[in-house]
Amino acid sequence: MRLFLILATLVTVLFAVSLTIGPAETGGLQSLAALLTGSDGPLPMVMREIRLPRALLAALIGGGLGMAGAALQGYLRNPLAEPGLIGVSGSAAFGAVLALQAGLTATATLGLPLAALLGAVVGVFLVMGLAGARGGSLTLILAGIAISALAGALTSLVLNLSPNPFAANDIVFWMMGSLADRSMTHLWLALPFIVIGAGLLASTARGLDALTLGEDAAETLGLSLSRLRLLVVLGTAAIVGGATAVAGSIGFVGLVVPHILRPFVGAQPSRLLWASALGGAALLLMADISVRVILPDRDLKLGVVTALIGAPLFLHLIFKTRRELP
Amino acid sequence: MTLLSLTDLAVTLRNRPVFSGVSLTIGEGELVGLIGPNGAGKTTLMRSALGLLPIQSGQSSLAAMSTADRARAVAWMPQAREIAWPVPVERLVALGRLPYLPISGKIPPADQEKIDAAIAYLGLEEFRARAASRLSGGEQARALIARAIAQDTPLLMTDEPIAGLDPAHQIATMQVFADLARHGRSTLVSLHDLGLAARHCTRLVLLAEGGILADGAPEDVLTDALLARAFGVTAWHQQTSSGPVFQPLEVI
């Protein structure tokens, strides 16, 4: 309960800070007041149309990725699992890359996110088909790796053969992930996927706890393993698909957040789900604030910053784990 | 009341018949030892009886149940003592109550009492808040038995629970199962230590040669002829003033 309060406060504060940062130089309280009073004029407009969707998307996507990471780690009983593992982020990125290459983005604003979502859907069906309806976690990992590798190879192929250097440039930058210049339309596009995905993952809480004892023991505790796997894969795919479609590839959140928070929830997979959702939201808000504070004039990419934050945290964890070894 | 009934059970894995024609019933208050050489199919028999493996022919009363009903009829302890996360012992034991908990996941007082009782029964009070995955092998085994007891089922099935434990833990574990039997709860336990099987089990089932070779009181199953046939060993077996003593001697 205390952890919940701390994380919720952190998210609220970071959310408010995120709203007050931007190229339009205004006082923090002034901009918050402009958002709340909702009067007309340039500042309320900036707040409503630019900063609010950006902060909401950061919280939503960070929360979703954190939760998906916790669910996958719990399902695979492996602290190194991350949402990208099931191949959906790779296939969503490939869909987006195709849209960028085909110039869809110029003709339709939502062409790119819709193509990415389509890629994610194709990816999840391929993974489920390859992994089979019944079958353990191992086949799921193998199928995920196969689809990720295939999507990665196809993405490289598109870059390789791209006749248009600007498109190639766009593709590379898009793949680094960003929340700049996103509108409420983007939010409404990602929201249903991430909310439904989070709902599916929330329903796996008890099953993930039971899996602490291994697949056999969990099954005799009344758990349906095939149903659990379906929920975990579809939930993760919905979140990652929705997130990648509007923000590009954002790594490390789903890997690092559950890892950091695990000791604070007594390592219980069910409690780690909501804790990682809050923690993920906080981390991505923090990263998106850093992007705008550190180099406001250059378009620093969000995925770059999460990796820069994530890697040292991970190094710290490695040293901690090494100290605990006999 | 019959807690487990197998009728003419046959299992084939990867086109290799493991056993066939296995019929077995377990009633209340029994401690049944499942013995047999390596590869005889003890684990396969238990997993197929639970419905965790497909059955080629025959019936198992447990496999016929829905997963929810089965979770209230039998608790299963696989051979691999898996504890994936460093959860506190108390939370690990509480997993045994999962089949009974309301949707909210909150543990009602009656269930908490069962958890506390299981922890006390195995003498785990001092480990309550310790991370289960960081305990020693013997302590982990005890925590997992407490988890299975907290499930509060009439039947417990456990696969080699005493493998790799020190003598004190081995004896204490068998005594826990024997005590459960005295209170009407039955256990089917697979084990390789025939000495402990002879001393503690109320009944032995000998699985060998693709079926049940013998089923009965320990002294009727651990005969020279059956031991030679199933295990290829000779043994010394006597009823002494401190109970039955069984010691395998030589490979034939």
Interface residues (C-beta under 8 A of the other chain):
Chain A: R77 A205 R206 D209 A210 L211 T212 L213 G214 D216 A217 E219 T220 L221 G222 L223 S224 R262 G266 A267 Q268 P269 S270
Chain B: R47 L50 L52 T67 A68 R70 A71 V74 A75 W76 M77 P78 A80 E82 I83 A84 W85 P86 V87 P88 R91 L92 L95 G96 L98 P99 L101 G105 A131 L144 R147 Q151
